[in-house]
Every structure is written in C-alpha cells, then in structure tokens.
Amino acid sequence: MEHYGWLSLLPPVLTVVLALLTKEVVFSLFTGVFVGYLIVNNWNPITALIGATDGIANSLNDSWNIRIVLFCALLGAFVGLMQATGAANAFGRWMASKVKSRVGTLIITWLFGIFIFIDDYFNSLTIGTVMRPVTDEQKISRAKLAYILDSTAAPVSVLAPISSWVVTIMSIIKSSDGFSKLGVSEFTFFIMLIPINLYAILAILMVLQTTLRKDFGPMYLSEERAIKGLGLYNEKYGQPTGEIKEGIVVKERAKAIDMILPILVLVGLAVIFFPITTYLGAIDGENIHNFKEAVQSMTLKDAFNNTDASKALFYASLFTIVFSSIYFMIRGLLTIQKVGESIIVGVKSMVPALVILTLAWTIGGVIKTPATEGGLGLSKFLAEVVTKGGFPIWALPVTVFLISAAISFSTGTSWGTFSIMIPITFPIAIALAEKTGASLMNTALVSIGAAIGGAIFGDHCSPISDTTILSSTGASCPHLEHVATQIPYAVFVMLVSAVGYLVAGIFDNVIAGLISALVVFFIAYEIVSRYWKPKEIK
C-alpha cells in the first residue's frame, strides 16, 4: 500500500479548517502533524505524539533545513543591527531631501519600499516611521501611505532572490514530491517563478499606477480629504493605531550609506557564493582536487544552476553580519555590547516564522512520504485521483490561485498557505503534465506560481494579517481605514491575476500569462478608475 486513500487528505484539510476557524497557524499546523502521525500509528495517541515530536526533530536533522533556519535567524540579526544604528532613518531623510512634490514623495516612498526587500516587517515599520513626516507635509493621506507600505512588504519580499520568504518557498518546493523530476535547483526554479508571480508583480505596479494616474473607490475619498485639509485620516474609522518608536532609532551620525552598504554587501556576497559553493562541492579528492580544477570542470551557468542555495545564503548572511558589526562599531554607531543586544533582538523576531517553517516541513514530510515508508502517501493518491478523474490541466493554475487566496485571506498568513498548498499542488501538476504530455516545467511553474500568488493576496490585504496591521501602525493610520481603502485595490489585482493564470493554464506558458495579465490590468484600470467615482467631499 503506497497511500491511505481519502484518509490521507485529513491532516491538510483539518489544518486548513482549523486555520480558518482559529486564525492560529501554529496550532493548526501542529494538529495536522499530530493527526497525520495518528493515522500512520493506528490511532494510538501516545505513539502518534512520539512520532510527531520525532518528525519535528528529523525535519531539523537535515543539513539543508538547518542552514535555512540559521539563515533566517541571521537575517533577523541583520535587521536588528539595521534598526539599532539609525541607518534606516538616515536613508529616509536623504531620500526625502531629494523630492519636494507630492507625486515625487509617493514615488520615493514606493522606491524605498522596493529597496528594503530583506524583511516585510522591517519594511512596514521603518519606511512608515521615516516617511510619515514627509507625506504629512505633502498632504498625503495616512491611508495612502499605509497602502504603499503594505504593497511593498510581502509582494516585494516574495520577489527578491534574497529574503527569508525566498528560502521558505525554496525549502517547501525542494521537499515537494515531483520536484526532482524537473532537473533544476530550487534556486533556479524560484528565479523562473518570478515572471508568473502575477499578484506580487501587479500589486507593486498598482502602487505606481495609482500614483501617476488617479485613485478610485474609498482611497479617492481619503486622498481628497487630505488634499483639502480635512484631515490626514478619517476619524469615522477610529483613531490611528499609534506611532512606532520602539526599535526605530534616530542618530545624527548615521548616514544613508550606512544602510546601503550592508545591503549591497549581502546581495553581492550571495551572488558570489552561489557558484563558489558549487565549485567547493565538486572537489571530491579523486577527479577534482582543488578549487581551480573545480572552476575549470563546469561553466558559470552550471555552477549557478547546481548551487546549494542554503549554503550560499547562509555563508552570505554570516559574512554580512560580521562585516556590518565591525563597520557599525568603526562608524561609532554601535558599541560591542549594543551589537550583541541587537543581534539577539533580531533573532528573537524570527522565532515565530521559524516555528511555522519547521512545522511546515514536518507536515509536508508525513503527508508526502509513501505508506510503505511510514507516511500517508498523499502525493501519490492525489496524482492518481486527478489523472484518472479527468481534471482539466488548464484549470489547475486558476483553481489553485483562488483556493490559496481564500485560505490566506481567511488566515492572514502566506507562510501557512505556502506550507499547505505547495506540497499538494506540486505532485498534481507533475502528474497531469505527464498524463497529457504537457511541459513538466511550464505546468509546475504556472501552478506553483499561482499557489504563491494566492498566498500573497491574503498576506497583503487580510484585516488579520500581521503586515496589514503593521502597515497601519507604521503609517499611523486607523486600521479599518487602511483595510477599507486597500481591499478594492487588492481585489482588483487579484481578479486580474486570476485572468492571467487562466490564460497561462490554457496556453501552458508563463509569458502568455504575464502579458495577458498586464494587458487586462491597464485596460481594466482605465475602466474602473473612470466609472468608480465616489461622492465628492465638501
């Protein structure tokens, strides 16, 4: 027996239902893990609990996984250092000094959001605190500022090749059943996913569109109030959620370069370590004896394609922490004691994400492992069902996208949605492609891109999403006003993305999906912005 049939669906379905009802992802994921081991242990709760704890330990016993955990922790430490130096505030002051117009301020805020791609929390709080005085002076509504913060948090983090989001997605993809059939590294696959991550791309583009063109819906009213001097926020939604001061430091000694340089070092080192780790791994002592021979044994392209992303990112983050600590002490921005304190604070901030990631690995392991090896064999069961049931392959991407969007909006988390949807989607996509003769790579890219895009939708706009709340806080905007003004924009982008995924599924082509989504986006925006005219404010 390779699977438990319909029973193997119980853990992921239960996880989704509990997440929707409780809004608590950690509890839901652990329950799913426990139930999975309960099934494979003949419903014995004692051995199931032992199996669940062993499963969690085993997921961290993998060298790839533990390096991802360490990378995320070090990334948190890096953010902690950046917060403590006042460098982010200095960078914001420098950028703000370059523009004096309303549109220019909006564009700078947008660019600032794109530049701070390392962490979505850091993005929302830092940019909000730095740019709020500037946007207030230009009579830009707090709702518009909160929208920009939110739209350049998760959507940017999921597109950047170096972030905690990326390694999370890569780790789940790498362990998904069927991925090995594609013949590429998880990092290469992620890079190929970028053009079909339609929701993230369009959400970022939507900010620029509403800046250069015009707003519509509730956001139009908030902006009109601010421009006419009637208030930077609408009191009918309540009072602002407050200004974030904790962790945001202002130091006159800090300069813009103090933020730019460490980020450039992190990106540069990552690019360097991607091929280097491949070359080092090729030295076997028999055919290849040293680094020079390793370099000569393969092209740079092959070195990038075959890289171990966990090693490259871990090494890059470690070297960057060392560089940044020494640099900030030399600059007089931090003492050695403050460096240690900042690193600890930063690592602590990553603990919730690391718990979710570990549980995601664990539930993914128990549901995908064949029954003959102690798992549920869900991947094989789903592959059998969809291939025998005649499910149309062209409908898979848009179906996955809408389901992921519903889950993420209801739970407010993208990471939890990644952990649920990617392991389920991957084997289905591969099985359908093999049955129909479609391209394995194209089908996998479009389907997984849809799962990720749907997950970002909820993280972006759900009222209970942490980044939505932090964006309200960073902008000092009433939370309900932020939600009310942002949702029409997010839903607009979601519907356009759905069209793109439908086209991509029909043509089994990433570029077809991207181009169709962009065309529909610009046409639909002109129609909606022209006919959705709220009542004028007097």
N, C-alpha and C positions, 0 to 999 in steps of 0.2 A: 504494500500500500504506500503510494507516494504522497497522498494528501488525505485530509479528513473531510473532504467534500464541503457541503454548505456550512458545516460546523466551523471550518477554518476561517469563515468570514466573521464569526462572533467577536473576536478581540478588536479588529479595526472598527467594526460597526459600533460596538459598545464604546470604544474610545471616542468616536465622533459624537454619539448621542450624549455621553456624559459631558463632553466639552461644550456642546451646545446648551445643555441644561445648567451646568455648574459654572461655566465660564472659567474653569480651572484646568489648565492643560496638564500640569504635572500630575495631579491626582488622576486625571483621565488616562494619561499615558501609562502610569503605573498599574492602574486597574486593568488596562488592556494587556499589559505584560503578564500580570498575575493570572488572568483568565486564560491566556494562551498556554501558560505552563500548567494550569489546572486541567485543561483538556488533554495535554500530552501525558499527564501523570494520573490519568484515570480518575479525575475529580477528587484526588486526595489533597486537601488544602495544605497539609504540612509539607509534603514533598514538593507541592507546587510553589510554596513560598521559598523553600530552599532553592528550587530550580530557578525562580525569578531572581533571587539575590546572586546566584552563581552566574546567571545570564548577564546581569549588570556588570559583575566583575569581569567576565570574559570579554565583554564589549570594550572594556578599558585595558584588556590584556593584549590588544592588538597594537602593534607599533605605529601603524598609520593613525589609528584613532587617538592614541595618547599624544602624538605630536600635534594633532589638530586641537586637542584640549589645551595643550601648552601654548600653541599659537594664539588661541582665543584669550587665554589668560594674559599673555604678554601684550596682546593688543589692548586689553583693558588697562594694563600698566602704562602703556604708551599714552593712552587717553588721559590717565591720571596725571602723568607728568605734564602734558599739554595744558590741562586745566589749572595746575598749580603755578605755572610760570607767568600767567597773564599774557602769553603769546597770542592766544586767540583774540583777546580784546584789542591788542595792539594791531593785529592784522585787520580787524574790523574797522578800527579808526583810520588806518591807512587807506583802505578801500573806500570808506565813506568820504574821505577828503578829496577823492578824485571826481566825485559827481555832485552836482548841485540841483539837478532837475528831478521831478517826480518819477518819470519813466526810467531815468538813469539809476535812481536809487533802487527801483524794483529789479532792474536787470542785474545790478551789483549784488543784491540780496540773493537772486537766483544763481548767479555765478558762484557766489560764496558757498551756497548750498551744494553745488556740484563739486566744488573743490574739496569740501570736507566730506570725503566719501568713506572714511575709515569706520565710522560708527554712527548709527542713526540717532542715538540718544545725545551724543556729543554734538551732533549737527543741530538738533532742535533747540537745545538749551543754550549753546554757545552763540549761534547766529541770532537767536531771538534776543538775547541779552545785549549783544553787540550792536545790532542794527535797529533795535526798537527806538532809541532816541532819535536816530536819523529819519526813520519812517514817520515818527510822530511829527517831526518838524516839517516834513513834506506833506502832511495831512493824508497819509496812507492809513487806511483802517487797520485796526488790530486783526480783524478777520482775514484781511488780505495777507498780512504778514504771517499769520498762523498757517494759512493755506500754502504759502511758499515754503515755510519750514517743513510742513508735513509732506509736501510733494517732492522735496529734495532730500528726504530722510530715507525711508525704505526703498523707494524707486531708484535712488542713486546707489545706495549700498548694495543692492542686488545686481547692479550692472558693473560695478567696479571689480576688476580682477583681483584686488587685494582688500579683503574685508572679512570680518567674522561670518558674514552672510554667505560669502562665496565658499568658504571652507565647509560650512554646514551643508550647503547644497551638494558640493562635491563628495562629501563623506557619505551622504544618503544615496547619491547616484552610484558611487563606486560599489556599494554593498547591495545594490538592487539586482534582482535576478534578470539576466538578459543583457546587462551592460557589457559584459566581457565579449559578447558576440560582435560588438561594434569595432573592436580593434584599435581604439584610441585611448589616450589617457583621460582621466576625469577632468584635468585642467583644459585640455584641448576641447573636450566636449562642452565644457562650460563656455569657452570663448565662442564656440559655434552656436551656442544658445542665445547669445546676446541679441542678434537681429530679430529673433522670434519672441523675445520677452516684450510683447507688444504693450501690455498695460504699463510697465515701467517707463518705456520709451515715450509713450503718448502722454503719460501723467507729467513727465518733465517738460514735454513740448507744450502741454496745455498751459503751464505757467507763463511761458513766453508768449503764447497766443493771446492770453487774457491781458498781458501787459502791453503788447504792441497794438492789439485790436481793441476789444471792448469786453466788459463783463456782462453777464446776464444773470437772471434769477436773483436770489437773495443777496449774492455778493455785490450785485449792482447797487442795491439799496444801501448796504453797509459802506460802500465806497462813496456814494453820493452824500451820505451823512457826514463823512469825514471831510470831503472836499468843501461842503457848505458850512463847515464849522459847527455842526450839530452834535459832534461827539465822535471820538475815535472808536468807540464801541457802543453797542445798543443795550441800554440798561434793561430792556424788557426781557433779555436773556439772562439777567442776573449780573453779578459783579465779576470782574476778571479773576482768574484763578490765582493771581499773585505773580510777583516778580521773583525769579530765581536769583538768589545771591550766593547760596552755598555752592562752592566749587568754582564760581566764576571770579577770577582774581584780576584786579587792575594794578599793574605795575608800570610806572613811567619809564623804567629802564628797559622794559620789554619792547622789542621791535617786530615788525611784520616778518622779517627774515627768520625770527626765532620759531615761527610756526611753519613757514615754507620749507626751510632747510631740512628739518627732521622728516617731514612727509616725503620730500624728494629723495632723501636717503633711503627711506623704507621702500619706496617704489623701485628705485634704482637697484637696491640690493636684491629685491625679489626677482627682477628681470635677470640679474647676473646669476643668481643661484639656481634658477630653473635649469639651464643647461649644465651648470657645474655639477649639480647633484647627479645628473645622468652620467656624466663623464666619470665621476668618482665611483658610481655604482658599477660601471663597466670594467673597472680594474679587478680582475679575477686572479691574478698571480700566475696564470698559465698562458693564455693567449695575449692578454694585455697586462703589462707590468707597471706602467706609470701613467701619470695624467696626460703627458704628451701623446703617448700611443692611443689613449682613450679618445682624445680630440681628433686624431687622425682616422679613427675607426668609424666615424659617423659624421654626417653633416650637422650643421647647427639646427636645421629644421627638425631632424630626427631627435636631436638632443632635447629640444623643446617638447616634441610630441610624446616622448617616452619619459618625461620627467616625473619625479615623485613630488607632487605639489606640497604634500605635508612636510617634507624635509625642507624644501626651498623656502616656504613661508615661515617655518619655524626658525630656520637659520637667519632669515632676513629680519624677523621681528626681534630676535635675540641680539643681533649685532646693532640694530637700531636703538634698542633700549640702552645698551652700553654707550653708544655714541651720544645719544640725547642726554643721558645722565651727566656724562663728562662735559658736554657742551654747555648745558644749563648751569653747571657749577662754575665753569670758567667764566661764563657771562655774568655770574653773580645773581642769577635768578632763583637758584635753589641751593640750599646747604645740603650736605651729605645726609643729614637727618631727615630733611624735607623730601629728598629723593626717595628714601626708604618708605616714608609715610605715604607719599603719593602713589608709589607702586602698589602698596598694599591696598589702598582705597580703590585703585583702578581694577585690581584683580578681583576684589570683592564684588564689584559691579557686574562682573561677568558670570558669577556663580549661577544665577537663575537660568541663563542661557545654556550653560554647560550641563546643568541638570536635565533640561529638556533635550539637549543633544544626546546625552548618554541614554536616556530612556527611549529616544527615537531609534538609536542603534539597536537597543535591546529588543524592542517590539518588532523592528524590521527583521532581526535575526530569527526570532521564534516563528514568525508567520511565513517567512520565505523558505526556511530550511525544510527539506523533504521529510515526510513522516518517518522514513527509514533511518534518518539521522537525528531524530528527536525533536523535529519541528512539526508545523502544521501543513506545510506544502501549499500555502495559499496561492503562490505564484503559478504553480503547475495547474491547480484547479481552475483559476480564473482564465488561464490560457486555453484550457480545454473548453470551458463554457463559451467564451466569445468566438472561438474558431468554429465550434460546432453549432452555435446558436445563430449564426448569420448576421452578427452585429456589423453594420457598415463601417469600414475603416475611415471613411471621410468624415464621419460624425464623431469620431473619438476625441479629437482636439477640442472642439467647442463644448462637448459634453463634459470633459474633464475640467475645462476652464470654468464653466458655470457651477459645477459642484464645488470646486476649490474656492470660488468666490463666495459661495453661500456659507461654507464652513468657516472661512477666515473672517467674514463679516460678523458671523454669529459669535465666534470665539474671540475675535480681536487679535489673533496671533497668526503670523505667517509661518513661523518655525514649526509650530504644531501641525499646521496644514501640510508643510513640506514632508514631515515625517509620516503623515498618514497617506497622502496622495501619490507621492513619487514612487514608493515601493509597490503600490498597487498598479499604477499606470504603466510602469516600465515593461513588465512581462506581458501585459495585454497588448501593448503597442508592438512589441517584437513578434508575438505570436500571430497577430493579424497581418503584419507585414510579410512574414514567412508564408502564411497561407495564401495571400493574394498576390504575392510576387512583387510587392511594393518595395521601395528602398528602405532597408532597415534603419539607416542613418536619418533619412528625412522624416520617417514616421516617428522615430524616437525623439528627434529634435522638436518637432512641432507639438507632440503630445506632452513632453516634459516641460517645454516652454509654456504651454497652456496651464499646466499644473502650477508652475511658479508664478505666472502672471495672475492667476486667480487668487493665489495666496497673498500676493502683494496688495490686491484690491482691498481686502479686509483690513490688513495692517495699516493701510493708508487712511481709510475713512471710517472704520467702525468706531462708534462712540466709546467702546470699552477698550480700544487698542491703546497700548502704552504710548506709542509715538503720537497718536492723536491727542492724548491727554497732555503729553509733554510739549507738543507744539502749541496748544492753548496756553500752557503755563509759560513757555518761553516767550510768547508774543504778548503775554498779559491780556489775554482775550477771554471773555466768558466762554466756557467750554461749549455750551449749547449753541452759541452764535457761530463758533468755528465749525461745529458739526453741521448746522443748518446751511451755512453758506458753502461748505465744501462738498457735501454729498451730491448736489446736482452736477458738479464738475466731474466728480469721481464716477458717478453712474454713467455720465455721457461717455467718458473714456472707456469704461467697462463695456458698454454696448458696441462701441466702435471696435474694440479689441475682439469682441465675440465674432464680429463680421470677418475680421482678419483671420481668426483661427478657423472659421468655417471655410473660407477661400483656401487657406493653406492646407486644410484637410482634403478638400476636393481635388486640388492640383498636386497634393503631396510635395509641396515646395515652400521652403522658408521665405524666399524672396517674394513670391506671389502673395503670401500672407502679409508681409511688411508693406509692400507697395499698395495693396488694396486697402489696408488699414489707414495708411497715410492719405490716400485719395478721399476715402469716406470721411476721415477726420476733418479735413479742411472744408469740404463741401457741407457736411452736417453742421459744422461750427457756424458757417455763414448763415445757414437757415435758422438755427436755434437762436443765435445772438440777434438776428433781425426781428424775429417774431415773438421772442420771450421778453416782452417789455413790461417790467413791473410798474406799479403806480409811482408817479413822480413824488419826491419828497419836497414838502413845502417848509 
